[in-house]
Amino acid sequence: VRIGEVSRKTKETDIKVSINLDGTGVCKCETGIPFLDHMLDQLASHGLFDLDITAKGDLHIDDHHTNEDIALALGTALLQALGERKGINRFGEFSAPLDEALVHVVLDLSGRPFLAYDMDIPTERVGTYDTQLVEHFFQSLVNTSGMTLHIRKLAGKNSHHIIEACFKAFARALRKAVKYDVRRMGSVPSSKGLLSRA
C-alpha cells in the first residue's frame, strides 16, 4: 500500500494530509473552503485515491494561505507515497468534459517540478472561492511533488464546470501515471534509472 502522510503547521495554517494511492476513492476533506472540498472529492473519486485532509487556516483573511498549504502538504504526501517510483507508468494524460467545458491534462512524475497552466476562467469567484487560487493550488502541488504538469482548457464558459473538469482530468491523469506497469517488473521508468526531486 502506497501511503503518504504529512502534518504542516505554520502561524497561518495547521494542515494534516493523508493519501493512499491504492485506495477506493474515499474522501474525508474538511478544509474550511467548501468549493475546494468539492474539488478534492473529485480528485479522490476519479483518481481512486483515499484522501484524508483537515485544515485550519486564517480564513478570516482569505483562502490563499489555506489553499496553498493544503496543496504543498498534498504534494509532499504524494512524493512520500510514490517512494522511488519503481514500476509505475510515470506518464498520464486525460481530457475531461463537463457539459460545455473540456480540459486536457498531461503529467509526468519526473521529479522535475514544472507547471504550464492555460486556463481562462471567466469569473473571479465560484461561490466564495477565488478562481485565481486554482493555478496557485497546482503550482504549489507541483513544487513539492516533483511533477511536470500541463493543464489546458479546450472549451468552456461556466467557471464551475471548467474548474471541476480540470480536477477530474488531473485525477484521471494521475491515476494512470501511478498505476503499475507489469512489463516494467518493478524497475524505475527512466533511462537514468532514477526519478527523484534531487
PEQUI-V622902 format. One line per field, one symbol per residue. burial: + if it has 16 or more other C-alpha atoms within 10 Angstrom, else -. A space follows every 10 residues. Layout:
# PEQUI-V622902
burial->???
This chain:
# PEQUI-V622902
burial->--+++++--- --++++++++ +++-++++++ +++-+++-++ ++++++++++ +++++++-+- --++++++++ ++++++++++ ++--++++++ ++++++++-- ++++++++++ +++++-+-+- +-------+- +-++++++++ ++++++++++ ++++++-+++ ++++++++++ ++++++++++ +-----+++- ---++---
